[in-house]
């Protein structure tokens, strides 16, 4: 097909003249039925008009008629991915990858789906291929760093991110990625500096509030049943485990798991953590993304159901009536970790009989939830437990990292209400810090 028609089609697509693009495609298909370009124009027009199903069906027909057209396989894979049809998308994108081995786009689109399918080793190999084609491509390096972190190698992730920093010194997402990687490497001071840079750079862009939909789709009854099974398994093996944190909040306040919660929280005595890990690994669970480089909680994903469980260790402090929990990293002092503190009486358990056997549960749920959430009976979708829990011991370096990261992603997702709440909270903890004073002023005037 001539460059003239290619340029014309691209112009119509970019200017959203989908009717004219469809007419051009029909004309070209009549004139050159053995060339897929006309059909591809029609498919792009249908997709632009919101006729996604028709567009996909047409691209499938093109793939049968012209199986060696890598561009069509790529567009088909992208469309299927948008509809979350991951296995079909993977098939199409793998065909594109084979036909377009020198295309960064085909490599990266395939890697995106492989990551969603938790096939990190394959995603890693695909992204290395993409990096060999264009080592300066920022999207490639960002995904590659993510995959390396998922595979438990944040040091290599840091190396790749730093390799493109000089080419993209004002990219806020790059700075945030680097900050997250440095946090996992326990380099908190450097991480905080990059988190701050990321926020300042992001605030140079126009940011507007948009309506948030926090609900995710998951099989609530299936996951609640799995929770009871795991708790019964632990009970029968003399592990005093119990539903905790957001899981207990949902079950107590709503009568079911919170629809926007992404995992199930189970408290276990920290000294029994290794035994608890051994038990759930025998029941279809695999450690998820190296537990984000944390020693507590330990994070596991069921390979069939996709359910993610956080095993949250609770440890009694000797010669006190206190216990601690939270987010801990090995080799990091309690003063630098995120530590939450409970009265031992708030963690007292009682036995409950369920259809799956006996389990333990928190005896005084009100006392426990009040300690962790404050006014827990009032729904507040903007409350961030990781940063704002009333029983956090201090605004430690790790907590500060989480706070800056959450402010960043609240702004990035246009959730300005949450960004303002988080910023105000951070300022309350760092009320004489000039950075937080300035940051909060900038965020509070957004709207």
C-alpha positions as CSV (number, residue, x, y, z in Angstrom):
1,X,0.0,0.0,0.0
2,X,1.4,3.4,-0.9
3,X,2.8,5.8,1.6
4,X,0.0,8.2,0.6
5,X,-2.8,6.0,1.9
6,X,-0.8,5.1,5.0
7,X,-0.4,8.8,5.8
8,X,-4.1,9.5,5.0
9,X,-5.3,6.7,7.3
10,X,-3.0,7.8,10.1
11,X,-4.3,11.4,9.8
12,X,-8.0,10.2,9.9
13,X,-7.2,8.0,13.0
14,X,-5.4,10.8,14.9
15,X,-8.2,13.3,14.1
16,X,-10.9,10.8,15.0
17,X,-12.6,10.9,11.7
18,X,-13.6,7.3,12.0
19,X,-16.4,7.4,9.4
20,X,-14.0,8.6,6.8
21,X,-11.4,6.1,7.9
22,X,-14.0,3.3,7.5
23,X,-14.9,4.6,4.0
24,X,-11.2,4.6,3.0
25,X,-10.8,1.1,4.3
26,X,-13.7,-0.2,2.3
27,X,-12.5,1.5,-0.8
28,X,-9.0,0.1,-0.5
29,X,-10.3,-3.4,0.3
30,X,-12.4,-3.3,-2.9
31,X,-9.4,-2.2,-5.0
32,X,-6.9,-4.5,-3.3
33,X,-8.6,-7.5,-1.7
34,X,-5.3,-9.3,-1.3
35,X,-3.9,-6.6,0.8
36,X,-5.0,-6.4,4.5
37,X,-4.5,-2.7,4.9
38,X,-8.1,-1.8,4.0
39,X,-9.5,-4.3,6.5
40,X,-7.2,-3.0,9.1
41,X,-8.4,0.6,8.5
42,X,-12.0,-0.7,9.0
43,X,-11.0,-2.4,12.2
44,X,-9.3,0.7,13.6
45,X,-12.4,2.8,12.7
46,X,-14.7,0.3,14.5
47,X,-12.5,0.4,17.5
48,X,-12.5,4.2,17.5
49,X,-16.3,4.2,17.3
50,X,-16.5,2.0,20.4
51,X,-17.5,-1.1,18.4
52,X,-14.8,-3.2,20.1
53,X,-16.4,-6.6,19.6
54,X,-16.8,-6.0,15.8
55,X,-13.3,-4.7,15.6
56,X,-11.9,-7.8,17.4
57,X,-13.9,-10.1,15.2
58,X,-12.7,-8.4,12.1
59,X,-9.1,-8.6,13.3
60,X,-9.5,-12.3,13.9
61,X,-10.7,-12.7,10.4
62,X,-7.7,-10.8,9.1
63,X,-5.4,-13.1,11.2
64,X,-6.9,-16.1,9.4
65,X,-6.8,-14.6,5.9
66,X,-3.3,-12.9,6.5
67,X,-1.6,-15.0,9.2
68,X,1.8,-13.4,8.6
69,X,0.6,-9.8,9.3
70,X,2.3,-9.0,12.5
71,X,0.8,-5.6,12.9
72,X,-2.7,-7.1,12.9
73,X,-1.7,-9.7,15.5
74,X,-0.3,-6.8,17.6
75,X,-3.5,-4.7,17.4
76,X,-5.6,-7.8,18.1
77,X,-3.6,-8.6,21.1
78,X,-3.9,-5.0,22.5
79,X,-7.6,-5.0,22.0
80,X,-8.0,-8.4,23.8
81,X,-5.8,-7.2,26.6
82,X,-8.0,-4.1,27.0
83,X,-11.0,-6.5,27.5
84,X,-8.9,-8.5,30.0
85,X,-9.0,-11.6,27.8
86,X,-5.4,-12.4,28.9
87,X,-5.0,-15.9,27.4
88,X,-6.3,-14.9,24.0
89,X,-4.3,-11.7,24.2
90,X,-1.2,-13.7,24.9
91,X,-1.7,-15.9,21.9
92,X,-2.1,-12.9,19.6
93,X,0.8,-11.0,21.0
94,X,3.1,-14.0,20.9
95,X,2.3,-14.3,17.2
96,X,3.2,-10.6,16.8
97,X,6.4,-11.1,18.8
98,X,7.4,-13.9,16.4
99,X,6.6,-12.0,13.3
100,X,8.0,-8.6,14.6
101,X,11.1,-9.7,16.6
102,X,12.7,-6.3,16.2
103,X,9.7,-4.3,17.4
104,X,9.9,-2.8,20.9
105,X,6.1,-2.4,20.8
106,X,5.5,-6.1,20.2
107,X,8.0,-7.1,23.0
108,X,6.5,-4.7,25.5
109,X,2.9,-5.5,24.8
110,X,3.6,-9.2,25.2
111,X,5.5,-8.5,28.5
112,X,2.5,-6.6,29.9
113,X,0.3,-9.6,29.5
114,X,2.9,-12.0,30.8
115,X,3.2,-9.9,33.9
116,X,-0.5,-10.0,34.5
117,X,-0.3,-13.8,34.0
118,X,2.4,-13.9,36.7
119,X,4.9,-15.4,34.2
120,X,7.7,-13.2,35.3
121,X,10.6,-15.2,33.9
122,X,9.1,-15.1,30.4
123,X,8.4,-11.4,30.8
124,X,12.0,-10.8,31.9
125,X,13.3,-12.6,28.8
126,X,11.0,-10.6,26.5
127,X,11.9,-7.3,28.1
128,X,15.6,-8.1,27.7
129,X,14.9,-8.6,24.0
130,X,13.2,-5.2,23.9
131,X,16.1,-3.6,25.9
132,X,18.6,-5.0,23.3
133,X,16.6,-3.3,20.6
134,X,16.4,0.1,22.3
135,X,18.2,0.5,25.6
136,X,16.9,4.1,26.1
137,X,13.2,3.2,25.9
138,X,11.8,4.3,29.2
139,X,8.7,2.0,29.1
140,X,10.9,-1.0,28.6
141,X,13.2,-0.1,31.5
142,X,10.3,0.7,33.9
143,X,8.7,-2.7,33.2
144,X,12.0,-4.5,33.3
145,X,12.7,-3.0,36.7
146,X,9.3,-4.0,38.0
147,X,9.9,-7.6,36.8
148,X,13.3,-7.7,38.4
149,X,11.8,-6.6,41.7
150,X,9.1,-9.3,41.4
151,X,11.8,-11.8,40.8
152,X,13.6,-10.6,44.0
153,X,16.4,-8.7,42.3
154,X,16.0,-5.0,43.2
155,X,19.7,-4.3,42.8
156,X,19.6,-5.1,39.1
157,X,16.4,-3.1,38.8
158,X,18.2,-0.1,40.3
159,X,21.0,-0.4,37.8
160,X,18.6,-0.4,34.8
161,X,16.7,2.6,36.2
162,X,19.8,4.6,36.9
163,X,21.0,3.9,33.3
164,X,18.2,6.0,31.8
165,X,18.0,8.7,34.5
166,X,20.3,11.0,32.7
167,X,18.1,10.8,29.6
168,X,14.9,11.4,31.6
169,X,15.9,13.6,34.5
170,X,12.5,15.2,34.9
171,X,10.3,12.1,34.5
172,X,8.3,11.7,37.8
173,X,7.4,8.1,37.2
174,X,11.1,7.2,36.7
175,X,12.0,8.9,40.0
176,X,9.2,7.1,41.8
177,X,10.2,3.7,40.4
178,X,13.8,4.3,41.5
179,X,12.6,5.4,44.9
180,X,10.6,2.2,45.4
181,X,13.6,0.1,44.4
182,X,15.9,2.0,46.8
183,X,13.3,1.5,49.5
184,X,13.4,-2.3,48.9
185,X,17.2,-2.1,49.1
186,X,16.8,-0.4,52.5
187,X,18.5,2.8,51.2
188,X,15.8,5.0,52.8
189,X,17.5,8.4,52.6
190,X,18.1,8.1,48.9
191,X,14.6,6.6,48.4
192,X,13.0,9.6,50.2
193,X,14.9,12.1,48.1
194,X,13.7,10.4,44.9
195,X,10.1,10.2,46.2
196,X,10.2,13.9,46.9
197,X,11.7,14.6,43.4
198,X,8.9,12.5,41.8
199,X,6.2,14.5,43.6
200,X,7.7,17.9,42.8
201,X,8.0,16.9,39.1
202,X,4.5,15.5,39.0
203,X,3.1,18.7,40.4
204,X,4.4,20.6,37.4
205,X,1.7,18.8,35.3
206,X,-1.9,19.9,35.4
207,X,-3.8,17.7,37.8
208,X,-7.6,17.5,38.1
209,X,-9.9,15.5,40.4
210,X,-11.8,12.6,38.9
211,X,-14.4,10.3,40.3
212,X,-12.8,7.2,41.9
213,X,-14.1,3.6,41.6
214,X,-12.4,1.7,44.3
215,X,-14.3,-1.6,43.8
216,X,-12.6,-4.5,42.3
217,X,-14.1,-7.8,41.1
218,X,-13.5,-10.9,43.1
219,X,-15.3,-14.0,44.2
220,X,-16.3,-12.8,47.7
221,X,-18.0,-16.1,48.9
222,X,-15.1,-18.2,47.6
223,X,-12.5,-16.1,49.3
224,X,-14.4,-16.0,52.6
225,X,-14.7,-19.8,52.5
226,X,-10.9,-20.0,51.8
227,X,-10.2,-17.7,54.8
228,X,-12.1,-20.1,57.1
229,X,-10.3,-23.1,55.6
230,X,-6.9,-21.5,56.3
231,X,-7.9,-20.5,59.8
232,X,-9.1,-24.0,60.5
233,X,-5.9,-25.4,59.1
234,X,-3.9,-23.2,61.5
235,X,-6.1,-24.0,64.4
236,X,-5.7,-27.8,63.9
237,X,-1.9,-27.2,63.9
238,X,-1.9,-25.2,67.1
239,X,-1.2,-21.8,65.4
240,X,-3.2,-19.0,67.1
241,X,-4.1,-17.4,63.8
242,X,-6.9,-14.9,63.3
243,X,-8.5,-12.6,60.8
244,X,-7.0,-9.1,61.2
245,X,-6.6,-5.6,59.8
246,X,-8.9,-4.9,56.7
247,X,-10.2,-8.4,56.7
248,X,-11.5,-8.2,60.2
249,X,-12.8,-4.7,59.6
250,X,-14.9,-5.9,56.6
251,X,-16.3,-8.9,58.4
252,X,-17.1,-6.9,61.5
253,X,-18.5,-3.7,60.0
254,X,-20.0,-4.9,56.7
255,X,-20.5,-8.6,57.4
256,X,-18.3,-9.6,54.5
257,X,-14.9,-8.9,53.0
258,X,-14.4,-5.3,51.8
259,X,-15.1,-5.2,48.1
260,X,-12.1,-2.9,47.4
261,X,-9.6,-4.9,49.5
262,X,-7.1,-6.8,47.4
263,X,-6.0,-9.5,49.9
264,X,-6.9,-11.4,53.0
265,X,-5.1,-10.5,56.3
266,X,-4.3,-13.3,58.8
267,X,-2.5,-12.6,62.0
268,X,-0.1,-15.2,63.3
269,X,2.4,-15.3,66.2
270,X,5.7,-14.2,64.7
271,X,7.5,-17.1,66.2
272,X,5.1,-19.5,64.3
273,X,5.6,-17.7,61.0
274,X,7.8,-20.3,59.4
275,X,5.4,-23.1,60.3
276,X,2.5,-21.1,59.0
277,X,4.3,-20.5,55.7
278,X,5.1,-24.2,55.4
279,X,1.5,-25.2,55.9
280,X,0.0,-22.8,53.3
281,X,2.7,-23.7,50.8
282,X,1.5,-27.3,51.0
283,X,-2.0,-26.0,50.2
284,X,-1.4,-24.4,46.8
285,X,0.1,-21.1,47.8
286,X,3.3,-19.6,46.5
287,X,5.2,-16.6,47.9
288,X,4.1,-13.6,45.9
289,X,6.8,-11.2,44.6
290,X,9.2,-12.1,47.4
291,X,6.8,-10.5,49.9
292,X,7.9,-7.1,48.5
293,X,11.2,-7.8,50.2
294,X,9.5,-7.7,53.7
295,X,10.1,-10.2,56.5
296,X,6.6,-9.2,57.9
297,X,4.0,-9.7,56.5
298,X,4.8,-12.6,54.3
299,X,2.6,-12.5,51.1
300,X,1.3,-15.6,49.3
301,X,-0.8,-16.1,46.2
302,X,-2.9,-19.2,45.4
303,X,-1.9,-20.4,42.0
304,X,-5.4,-21.4,40.9
305,X,-7.8,-19.0,42.6
306,X,-5.5,-16.0,42.6
307,X,-6.3,-15.3,46.2
308,X,-3.5,-13.3,48.0
309,X,-3.0,-13.8,51.7
310,X,-0.9,-11.6,54.0
311,X,0.5,-13.5,57.0
312,X,0.9,-10.7,59.5
313,X,3.2,-11.5,62.3
314,X,2.5,-10.3,65.8
315,X,5.2,-10.5,68.5
316,X,4.9,-10.0,72.2
317,X,7.4,-7.7,73.9
318,X,9.1,-9.3,76.9
319,X,8.3,-7.9,80.3
320,X,5.5,-5.7,78.9
321,X,1.8,-6.1,78.2
322,X,2.4,-5.0,74.6
323,X,2.7,-6.7,71.2
324,X,4.0,-5.3,67.9
325,X,3.1,-5.9,64.3
326,X,3.4,-4.0,61.1
327,X,5.7,-4.0,58.1
328,X,9.3,-5.1,58.8
329,X,12.4,-5.5,56.8
330,X,15.3,-7.7,57.9
331,X,18.3,-5.9,59.0
332,X,16.4,-2.7,59.8
333,X,15.9,-1.4,63.3
334,X,12.4,-1.1,64.8
335,X,12.8,2.6,64.8
336,X,13.2,2.6,61.0
337,X,10.5,0.0,60.3
338,X,6.8,0.5,60.3
339,X,5.7,-0.8,63.7
340,X,2.2,-0.9,65.1
341,X,1.6,-1.4,68.8
342,X,-1.2,-3.3,70.6
343,X,-2.2,-4.0,74.2
344,X,-1.9,-7.8,74.6
345,X,-5.5,-7.8,75.8
346,X,-6.6,-6.4,72.4
347,X,-5.2,-9.6,70.8
348,X,-6.9,-12.1,73.1
349,X,-8.6,-14.9,71.1
350,X,-11.6,-17.1,71.5
351,X,-12.7,-20.2,69.7
352,X,-15.4,-20.3,67.1
353,X,-16.9,-23.4,65.4
354,X,-17.4,-23.1,61.6
355,X,-18.5,-25.5,58.9
356,X,-14.8,-26.0,58.1
357,X,-13.8,-26.7,61.7
358,X,-12.8,-24.7,64.7
359,X,-11.0,-21.3,64.3
360,X,-9.6,-18.6,66.5
361,X,-10.9,-15.0,66.3
362,X,-10.3,-11.8,68.1
363,X,-12.4,-11.7,71.3
364,X,-12.8,-7.9,71.6
365,X,-13.1,-6.8,68.0
366,X,-14.1,-3.2,69.0
367,X,-10.9,-2.7,71.0
368,X,-8.7,-4.1,68.3
369,X,-10.3,-2.2,65.5
370,X,-10.3,1.1,67.5
371,X,-6.6,0.7,68.2
372,X,-5.8,0.2,64.4
373,X,-8.4,2.4,62.8
374,X,-9.7,4.8,65.4
375,X,-13.4,5.5,64.4
376,X,-13.7,2.2,62.5
377,X,-17.5,2.2,62.4
378,X,-17.5,5.1,60.0
379,X,-16.7,4.2,56.4
380,X,-13.8,6.2,55.1
381,X,-12.4,5.0,51.7
382,X,-9.6,7.6,51.9
383,X,-8.2,6.4,55.2
384,X,-4.8,4.8,54.6
385,X,-3.9,2.3,57.3
386,X,-0.3,1.9,56.1
387,X,0.4,5.5,56.8
388,X,-2.3,6.8,59.1
389,X,-3.0,4.0,61.6
390,X,-3.3,5.6,65.1
391,X,-1.1,2.9,66.6
392,X,1.9,3.4,64.4
393,X,4.9,3.8,66.7
394,X,6.5,6.6,64.7
395,X,6.7,8.4,61.4
396,X,9.8,6.3,60.6
397,X,11.8,6.3,57.4
398,X,9.8,3.4,56.1
399,X,6.5,5.0,56.9
400,X,7.7,8.2,55.3
401,X,8.5,6.2,52.1
402,X,5.0,4.7,52.1
403,X,3.4,8.2,52.7
404,X,5.3,9.8,49.8
405,X,4.5,6.9,47.5
406,X,0.8,7.0,48.3
407,X,0.6,10.7,47.8
408,X,2.3,10.3,44.4
409,X,-0.1,7.6,43.2
410,X,-3.2,9.4,44.6
411,X,-2.1,12.5,42.5
412,X,-1.3,10.3,39.5
413,X,-4.7,8.7,39.6
414,X,-6.4,12.1,40.0
415,X,-7.7,11.1,43.5
416,X,-7.0,14.6,44.8
417,X,-9.2,14.1,48.0
418,X,-7.0,11.2,49.2
419,X,-3.8,13.1,48.2
420,X,-4.9,16.1,50.3
421,X,-5.7,13.9,53.3
422,X,-2.3,12.0,53.0
423,X,-0.4,15.3,52.6
424,X,-2.1,16.8,55.6
425,X,-1.2,13.8,57.7
426,X,2.4,13.8,56.5
427,X,2.6,17.5,57.5
428,X,1.2,16.8,60.9
429,X,4.1,14.3,61.4
430,X,6.8,16.6,59.9
431,X,5.3,20.0,60.8
432,X,8.6,21.9,60.8
433,X,9.9,20.3,57.6
434,X,10.0,23.0,54.8
435,X,9.5,20.3,52.1
436,X,6.2,19.1,53.6
437,X,5.0,22.6,54.3
438,X,5.5,23.6,50.7
439,X,4.2,20.3,49.4
440,X,1.0,20.6,51.4
441,X,0.4,24.1,50.2
442,X,0.7,23.0,46.6
443,X,-1.6,20.0,47.0
444,X,-4.3,21.7,49.0
445,X,-5.0,24.3,46.2
446,X,-5.5,21.6,43.6
447,X,-9.1,21.0,42.5
